[in-house]
């Protein structure tokens, strides 16, 4: 029987069970340094949503003298978080603020902020590997009301009897397509015989490649700048490639070997990874030499404005598509799996899971820990909190949360839920929560940028990725 969306996190939990406690990390933090009142500098932007605690509209929220400081992982919803914290303070009287780390700078920002006397009370880790780095700062959440609301207790990160990380949401990503452009393409005279007559016929890398390359040849007829939006393969925006796209070859390697993690990777699907990356690079709105320019926001705007037909991204991107000058409507969207040429991919579904596990800082004052626990409960029970989650998170694995409202508000969420509930397709889980570190992803990103620009050979990309994976995994187990 097909697993429901809220149970997909079990695969992450399995990895957590296997990895947590396997060894100490070289990145264990020193005791908190005292006295540093500056913000995180260029690597983050501070959004202080605190308010006067005398105006308490908290309803059933418990009284506390503590305060909340959340370090946000998702820059695309930074402004929404600022408004959320302001509302939380107004309703509960609890002082609250959020700081948002820049793209791909979360780990670096967290290290800076944790060294301050006023450190985050709430932060996220990307799974068991992230927990091993920050385990000295993760409080036990098993007695919190927030954990009690979790529908699938097995989806949490645990360490022995302790619950140390709880998923904030379940998310899905793939190839977000503008069906209107595809429809226009298939209606053109003189197009190649690709074996496809409509977008729904594309169910493999071979078919995707054939259609994309012919669409690129007809881009003038389609009034687009390229089939794919710009790659933005720079250090602050390459997470779509180093994390999300890399998930596909890693997932298929794990499937082939029957494992949930590896101390050394074979990179046995490196050729397939290269093939899909080349397809992006050679059929985008920008040339390979410009692949490192731009941002994810720019990429999504290209899709929204009809300048490209496909953008790789997730359910969280609807807010970047549904903007004032967008020509793309909800009914124009089609969610396609990321095909790389793996055996059996004709039945592949979208990539679904999470890498956002929230933790409460165990070194924070008890009152601040209590306030942070109250915020998490409020987030999924108050009208304002649930509206925020519905709009910005999508599917939430908590009792009493109406996921149908998220589907109504976000067409990508609706398609994601339909995909996971489709018994004829197989969900790709987010196995990149097992990658050794952000440093590993950064190194891969640097290699891929060099490859795109012609300064690094593909064999070097592969060998460096394998060597660094093995060395970092070994160091984590020392």
LOKOLNU-529570 format. One line per 2 residues: their letters; for each residue x negated, y negated, z of C-alpha. Coordinates in nm, 3 decimals, decimal comma, padded with zeros to 5 digits. Layout:
<pts>
a = X Y Z ~ ...
</pts>
This chain:
<pts>
xx = 00,000 00,000 00,000 ~ -00,120 -00,350 -00,083
xx = -00,265 -00,542 00,210 ~ -00,088 -00,863 00,297
xx = -00,285 -01,187 00,277 ~ -00,313 -01,233 00,648
xx = -00,485 -00,897 00,685 ~ -00,759 -00,956 00,430
xx = -00,980 -01,093 00,706 ~ -01,019 -00,737 00,833
xx = -01,303 -00,696 00,586 ~ -01,479 -00,990 00,749
xx = -01,407 -00,844 01,090 ~ -01,567 -00,516 00,984
xx = -01,880 -00,704 00,892 ~ -01,869 -00,887 01,222
xx = -01,841 -00,559 01,412 ~ -02,142 -00,424 01,226
xx = -02,360 -00,729 01,260 ~ -02,291 -00,910 01,584
xx = -02,553 -00,827 01,842 ~ -02,784 -00,662 01,588
xx = -03,064 -00,898 01,675 ~ -03,157 -01,243 01,790
xx = -03,207 -01,534 01,556 ~ -03,521 -01,739 01,523
xx = -03,291 -02,039 01,504 ~ -03,169 -02,012 01,863
xx = -03,136 -02,357 01,998 ~ -03,333 -02,510 02,279
xx = -03,151 -02,654 02,578 ~ -02,947 -02,955 02,479
xx = -03,158 -03,265 02,451 ~ -03,038 -03,559 02,650
xx = -02,941 -03,902 02,540 ~ -02,884 -03,961 02,174
xx = -02,596 -04,190 02,090 ~ -02,666 -04,234 01,720
xx = -02,454 -04,065 01,455 ~ -02,577 -03,787 01,229
xx = -02,739 -04,020 00,979 ~ -02,721 -03,983 00,603
xx = -02,618 -03,619 00,618 ~ -02,275 -03,690 00,765
xx = -02,011 -03,954 00,780 ~ -01,846 -04,034 01,108
xx = -01,468 -04,057 01,125 ~ -01,365 -04,156 01,474
xx = -00,995 -04,102 01,526 ~ -00,989 -04,163 01,900
xx = -00,713 -04,366 02,063 ~ -00,605 -04,502 02,400
xx = -00,537 -04,205 02,625 ~ -00,274 -04,397 02,819
xx = -00,011 -04,337 02,549 ~ 00,070 -03,974 02,616
xx = 00,325 -03,820 02,381 ~ 00,191 -03,472 02,423
xx = 00,514 -03,285 02,491 ~ 00,419 -02,943 02,625
xx = 00,047 -03,009 02,589 ~ -00,135 -02,948 02,916
xx = -00,279 -03,245 03,100 ~ -00,655 -03,277 03,075
xx = -00,918 -03,544 03,124 ~ -01,131 -03,390 02,852
xx = -01,195 -03,507 02,500 ~ -01,228 -03,339 02,161
xx = -01,510 -03,378 01,909 ~ -01,467 -03,160 01,601
xx = -01,747 -03,120 01,347 ~ -01,563 -03,069 01,020
xx = -01,693 -02,830 00,754 ~ -01,467 -02,948 00,471
xx = -01,557 -03,292 00,328 ~ -01,275 -03,277 00,074
xx = -01,024 -03,335 00,356 ~ -01,228 -03,575 00,570
xx = -00,971 -03,856 00,552 ~ -00,687 -03,620 00,639
xx = -00,881 -03,506 00,946 ~ -00,930 -03,865 01,058
xx = -00,554 -03,924 01,044 ~ -00,491 -03,594 01,220
xx = -00,715 -03,679 01,514 ~ -00,548 -04,017 01,550
xx = -00,206 -03,854 01,560 ~ -00,324 -03,591 01,810
xx = -00,452 -03,864 02,041 ~ -00,131 -04,063 02,009
xx = 00,086 -03,760 02,087 ~ -00,119 -03,609 02,367
xx = -00,323 -03,891 02,518 ~ -00,639 -03,681 02,465
xx = -00,933 -03,868 02,315 ~ -01,035 -03,704 01,989
xx = -01,269 -03,766 01,699 ~ -01,398 -03,585 01,393
xx = -01,733 -03,605 01,217 ~ -01,751 -03,464 00,865
xx = -02,072 -03,315 00,734 ~ -02,169 -03,389 00,377
xx = -02,149 -03,120 00,108 ~ -02,379 -02,825 00,191
xx = -02,518 -03,009 00,494 ~ -02,304 -02,853 00,766
xx = -02,574 -02,643 00,929 ~ -02,825 -02,929 00,926
xx = -02,566 -03,169 01,068 ~ -02,463 -02,920 01,336
xx = -02,824 -02,889 01,453 ~ -02,852 -03,266 01,483
xx = -02,519 -03,310 01,659 ~ -02,571 -03,022 01,903
xx = -02,892 -03,185 02,024 ~ -02,701 -03,491 02,143
xx = -02,564 -03,551 02,489 ~ -02,219 -03,597 02,333
xx = -02,223 -03,279 02,123 ~ -01,931 -03,133 01,926
xx = -01,678 -02,949 02,140 ~ -01,542 -02,769 01,834
xx = -01,744 -02,639 01,540 ~ -01,726 -02,362 01,281
xx = -01,946 -02,072 01,180 ~ -01,923 -01,890 00,849
xx = -01,907 -01,540 00,994 ~ -02,123 -01,299 01,193
xx = -02,452 -01,437 01,054 ~ -02,355 -01,788 01,154
xx = -02,248 -01,662 01,495 ~ -02,586 -01,499 01,553
xx = -02,745 -01,841 01,506 ~ -02,504 -02,020 01,741
xx = -02,410 -01,746 01,988 ~ -02,553 -01,942 02,283
xx = -02,293 -02,213 02,216 ~ -01,982 -02,001 02,161
xx = -01,732 -01,977 02,446 ~ -01,512 -01,671 02,500
xx = -01,169 -01,753 02,353 ~ -00,982 -01,435 02,441
xx = -00,777 -01,603 02,716 ~ -00,677 -01,906 02,508
xx = -00,323 -01,952 02,380 ~ -00,474 -02,014 02,036
xx = -00,619 -01,662 02,022 ~ -00,290 -01,524 02,151
xx = -00,119 -01,674 01,845 ~ -00,352 -01,496 01,600
xx = -00,149 -01,239 01,407 ~ -00,441 -01,010 01,326
xx = -00,669 -00,992 01,628 ~ -00,912 -00,784 01,423
xx = -00,991 -01,085 01,205 ~ -01,171 -01,267 01,487
xx = -01,546 -01,250 01,544 ~ -01,613 -01,059 01,863
xx = -01,920 -00,988 02,075 ~ -01,850 -00,699 02,309
xx = -01,532 -00,792 02,495 ~ -01,564 -01,161 02,406
xx = -01,377 -01,337 02,125 ~ -01,619 -01,595 01,992
xx = -01,479 -01,714 01,659 ~ -01,124 -01,739 01,523
xx = -01,034 -01,794 01,156 ~ -00,871 -02,130 01,091
xx = -00,720 -02,029 00,758 ~ -00,725 -01,778 00,475
xx = -00,834 -01,917 00,139 ~ -00,850 -01,802 -00,221
xx = -01,065 -01,911 -00,513 ~ -01,104 -01,830 -00,880
xx = -01,084 -02,007 -01,215 ~ -00,823 -02,283 -01,202
xx = -00,694 -02,321 -01,558 ~ -00,480 -02,576 -01,739
xx = -00,234 -02,358 -01,929 ~ -00,129 -02,649 -02,150
xx = -00,476 -02,667 -02,306 ~ -00,485 -02,290 -02,357
xx = -00,139 -02,300 -02,517 ~ -00,259 -02,574 -02,751
xx = -00,566 -02,367 -02,840 ~ -00,374 -02,049 -02,921
xx = -00,146 -02,253 -03,149 ~ -00,438 -02,382 -03,359
xx = -00,500 -02,258 -03,710 ~ -00,829 -02,087 -03,784
xx = -00,922 -01,972 -03,433 ~ -01,134 -01,661 -03,384
xx = -00,986 -01,315 -03,344 ~ -01,053 -01,270 -02,973
xx = -00,789 -01,008 -02,908 ~ -00,596 -01,264 -02,703
xx = -00,292 -01,468 -02,803 ~ -00,218 -01,620 -02,465
xx = -00,403 -01,692 -02,142 ~ -00,249 -01,393 -01,966
xx = -00,428 -01,161 -02,211 ~ -00,768 -01,252 -02,065
xx = -00,857 -00,977 -01,818 ~ -01,231 -00,922 -01,862
xx = -01,554 -01,113 -01,905 ~ -01,577 -01,009 -02,270
xx = -01,237 -01,161 -02,347 ~ -01,304 -01,469 -02,136
xx = -01,634 -01,528 -02,317 ~ -01,479 -01,486 -02,660
xx = -01,195 -01,728 -02,588 ~ -01,411 -01,985 -02,407
xx = -01,676 -02,002 -02,679 ~ -01,414 -02,046 -02,951
xx = -01,231 -02,309 -02,745 ~ -01,562 -02,493 -02,707
xx = -01,603 -02,486 -03,086 ~ -01,258 -02,643 -03,114
xx = -01,297 -02,893 -02,829 ~ -01,237 -03,190 -03,060
xx = -00,908 -03,035 -03,173 ~ -00,815 -02,986 -02,808
xx = -00,920 -03,340 -02,705 ~ -01,144 -03,206 -02,429
xx = -01,510 -03,269 -02,344 ~ -01,572 -02,904 -02,265
xx = -01,393 -02,590 -02,158 ~ -01,546 -02,584 -01,809
xx = -01,576 -02,886 -01,585 ~ -01,927 -02,997 -01,492
xx = -02,121 -02,751 -01,276 ~ -02,267 -03,005 -01,028
xx = -02,561 -02,774 -00,960 ~ -02,731 -03,003 -00,710
xx = -02,812 -02,930 -00,347 ~ -02,501 -03,094 -00,202
xx = -02,251 -02,952 -00,450 ~ -02,386 -02,614 -00,561
xx = -02,183 -02,414 -00,304 ~ -01,937 -02,313 -00,575
xx = -02,224 -02,125 -00,741 ~ -02,457 -02,018 -00,458
xx = -02,172 -01,907 -00,234 ~ -01,849 -01,850 -00,424
xx = -01,979 -01,735 -00,764 ~ -02,257 -01,527 -00,606
xx = -01,987 -01,346 -00,408 ~ -01,890 -01,154 -00,723
xx = -02,222 -00,975 -00,791 ~ -02,270 -00,918 -00,419
xx = -01,919 -00,777 -00,380 ~ -01,969 -00,532 -00,665
xx = -02,310 -00,428 -00,532 ~ -02,160 -00,356 -00,190
xx = -01,873 -00,167 -00,354 ~ -02,115 00,043 -00,562
xx = -02,328 00,129 -00,258 ~ -02,034 00,175 -00,019
xx = -02,165 -00,076 00,237 ~ -02,052 -00,398 00,404
xx = -02,399 -00,552 00,440 ~ -02,757 -00,482 00,332
xx = -03,096 -00,563 00,476 ~ -03,232 -00,572 00,121
xx = -03,029 -00,641 -00,191 ~ -03,099 -00,482 -00,528
xx = -02,926 -00,769 -00,709 ~ -02,799 -00,492 -00,932
xx = -02,544 -00,726 -01,093 ~ -02,796 -01,001 -01,167
xx = -02,739 -00,971 -01,542 ~ -02,365 -01,019 -01,493
xx = -02,428 -01,317 -01,264 ~ -02,651 -01,469 -01,534
xx = -02,386 -01,406 -01,800 ~ -02,106 -01,591 -01,621
xx = -02,340 -01,874 -01,518 ~ -02,458 -01,911 -01,878
xx = -02,096 -01,921 -01,990 ~ -02,035 -02,211 -01,751
xx = -02,353 -02,394 -01,852 ~ -02,313 -02,358 -02,228
xx = -01,944 -02,450 -02,245 ~ -01,910 -02,733 -01,994
xx = -01,837 -03,102 -02,024 ~ -02,210 -03,173 -01,972
xx = -02,523 -03,017 -02,118 ~ -02,746 -02,768 -01,934
xx = -03,002 -03,045 -01,877 ~ -02,734 -03,243 -01,691
xx = -02,599 -02,946 -01,497 ~ -02,737 -03,078 -01,168
xx = -02,560 -03,414 -01,199 ~ -02,218 -03,503 -01,064
xx = -02,011 -03,378 -00,774 ~ -01,733 -03,129 -00,709
xx = -01,496 -03,425 -00,685 ~ -01,605 -03,534 -01,035
xx = -01,552 -03,180 -01,158 ~ -01,198 -03,163 -01,026
xx = -01,118 -03,507 -01,166 ~ -01,220 -03,382 -01,510
xx = -00,964 -03,104 -01,477 ~ -00,699 -03,342 -01,343
xx = -00,750 -03,585 -01,631 ~ -00,734 -03,314 -01,897
xx = -01,101 -03,345 -01,998 ~ -01,162 -02,973 -01,938
xx = -00,956 -02,655 -01,929 ~ -01,117 -02,462 -01,641
xx = -01,266 -02,543 -01,301 ~ -01,395 -02,283 -01,056
xx = -01,250 -02,372 -00,717 ~ -01,007 -02,270 -00,447
xx = -00,664 -02,331 -00,301 ~ -00,797 -02,633 -00,113
xx = -00,851 -02,814 -00,448 ~ -00,483 -02,894 -00,516
xx = -00,524 -03,230 -00,345 ~ -00,809 -03,311 -00,586
xx = -00,595 -03,217 -00,886 ~ -00,266 -03,371 -00,772
xx = -00,390 -03,732 -00,791 ~ -00,230 -04,045 -00,930
xx = -00,387 -04,032 -01,277 ~ -00,360 -03,656 -01,320
xx = -00,207 -03,516 -01,637 ~ -00,192 -03,166 -01,486
xx = 00,134 -03,066 -01,324 ~ 00,196 -02,772 -01,094
xx = 00,361 -02,577 -01,375 ~ 00,047 -02,621 -01,591
xx = -00,176 -02,426 -01,352 ~ -00,293 -02,070 -01,396
xx = -00,521 -01,890 -01,150 ~ -00,762 -01,653 -01,324
xx = -01,002 -01,413 -01,150 ~ -01,373 -01,477 -01,206
xx = -01,475 -01,201 -01,445 ~ -01,845 -01,113 -01,467
xx = -01,843 -00,792 -01,668 ~ -01,822 -00,534 -01,391
xx = -01,668 -00,194 -01,455 ~ -01,297 -00,187 -01,377
xx = -01,262 -00,566 -01,356 ~ -00,946 -00,550 -01,567
xx = -00,764 -00,482 -01,240 ~ -00,959 -00,740 -01,041
xx = -00,774 -01,008 -00,848 ~ -00,879 -01,339 -00,701
xx = -01,134 -01,387 -00,422 ~ -00,961 -01,413 -00,084
xx = -01,095 -01,442 00,269 ~ -01,244 -01,702 00,498
xx = -01,574 -01,846 00,610 ~ -01,424 -02,089 00,859
xx = -01,431 -01,943 01,210 ~ -01,376 -02,203 01,479
xx = -01,575 -02,192 01,803 ~ -01,554 -02,390 02,126
xx = -01,886 -02,519 02,255 ~ -01,961 -02,327 02,574
xx = -02,209 -02,594 02,686 ~ -01,945 -02,868 02,679
xx = -01,777 -02,985 02,999 ~ -01,495 -02,759 03,116
xx = -01,244 -03,040 03,062 ~ -01,365 -03,088 02,707
xx = -01,338 -02,715 02,640 ~ -00,981 -02,721 02,772
xx = -00,897 -03,023 02,557 ~ -01,042 -02,849 02,253
xx = -00,832 -02,538 02,319 ~ -00,525 -02,763 02,349
xx = -00,608 -02,922 02,015 ~ -00,626 -02,584 01,842
xx = -00,288 -02,483 01,983 ~ -00,139 -02,821 01,888
xx = -00,275 -02,786 01,534 ~ -00,055 -02,483 01,464
xx = 00,249 -02,566 01,680 ~ 00,317 -02,941 01,652
xx = 00,503 -03,085 01,355 ~ 00,210 -03,310 01,263
xx = -00,043 -03,029 01,301 ~ 00,157 -02,782 01,095
xx = 00,208 -03,040 00,821 ~ -00,168 -03,092 00,809
xx = -00,237 -02,718 00,792 ~ 00,028 -02,666 00,524
xx = -00,113 -02,944 00,309 ~ -00,485 -02,894 00,362
xx = -00,546 -02,534 00,470 ~ -00,274 -02,332 00,305
xx = -00,221 -01,987 00,450 ~ -00,270 -01,966 00,826
xx = -00,288 -01,637 01,022 ~ -00,090 -01,746 01,328
xx = 00,247 -01,654 01,476 ~ 00,516 -01,912 01,418
xx = 00,343 -02,068 01,118 ~ 00,557 -02,075 00,804
xx = 00,328 -01,980 00,515 ~ 00,614 -02,019 00,268
xx = 00,597 -02,393 00,337 ~ 00,231 -02,388 00,230
xx = 00,328 -02,207 -00,090 ~ 00,595 -02,467 -00,160
xx = 00,349 -02,751 -00,103 ~ 00,058 -02,606 -00,300
xx = 00,103 -02,411 -00,626 ~ -00,244 -02,259 -00,590
xx = -00,144 -02,112 -00,253 ~ 00,170 -01,964 -00,409
xx = -00,034 -01,802 -00,685 ~ -00,288 -01,677 -00,430
xx = -00,018 -01,512 -00,220 ~ 00,136 -01,357 -00,532
xx = -00,205 -01,223 -00,634 ~ -00,279 -01,063 -00,297
xx = 00,066 -00,907 -00,290 ~ 00,024 -00,770 -00,642
xx = -00,029 -00,395 -00,603 ~ -00,187 -00,366 -00,949
xx = -00,487 -00,587 -00,868 ~ -00,774 -00,557 -00,624
xx = -00,871 -00,852 -00,406 ~ -01,237 -00,957 -00,400
xx = -01,331 -01,027 -00,038 ~ -01,571 -01,300 00,073
xx = -01,877 -01,086 00,137 ~ -02,106 -01,390 00,125
xx = -02,045 -01,427 00,498 ~ -02,327 -01,170 00,518
xx = -02,584 -01,384 00,337 ~ -02,887 -01,446 00,560
xx = -02,860 -01,823 00,603 ~ -02,791 -02,160 00,447
xx = -03,164 -02,175 00,374 ~ -03,122 -01,869 00,153
xx = -02,838 -02,034 -00,037 ~ -03,041 -02,355 -00,071
xx = -03,334 -02,162 -00,216 ~ -03,104 -01,984 -00,462
xx = -02,953 -02,317 -00,561 ~ -03,295 -02,468 -00,626
xx = -03,391 -02,168 -00,842 ~ -03,066 -02,186 -01,037
xx = -03,109 -02,556 -01,100 ~ -03,456 -02,486 -01,237
xx = -03,313 -02,209 -01,453 ~ -03,044 -02,439 -01,593
xx = -03,304 -02,704 -01,673 ~ -03,542 -02,452 -01,832
xx = -03,823 -02,470 -01,576 ~ -03,760 -02,137 -01,398
xx = -03,737 -01,794 -01,561 ~ -03,435 -01,578 -01,474
xx = -03,659 -01,296 -01,351 ~ -03,806 -01,540 -01,099
xx = -03,456 -01,638 -00,981 ~ -03,379 -01,272 -00,916
xx = -03,708 -01,176 -00,750 ~ -03,711 -01,483 -00,525
xx = -03,353 -01,419 -00,414 ~ -03,431 -01,056 -00,329
xx = -03,755 -01,137 -00,146 ~ -03,607 -01,417 00,062
xx = -03,301 -01,206 00,150 ~ -03,522 -00,923 00,277
xx = -03,755 -01,150 00,475 ~ -03,474 -01,344 00,643
xx = -03,277 -01,032 00,731 ~ -03,590 -00,877 00,878
xx = -03,666 -01,189 01,081 ~ -03,312 -01,192 01,220
xx = -03,361 -00,840 01,355 ~ -03,696 -00,901 01,525
</pts>
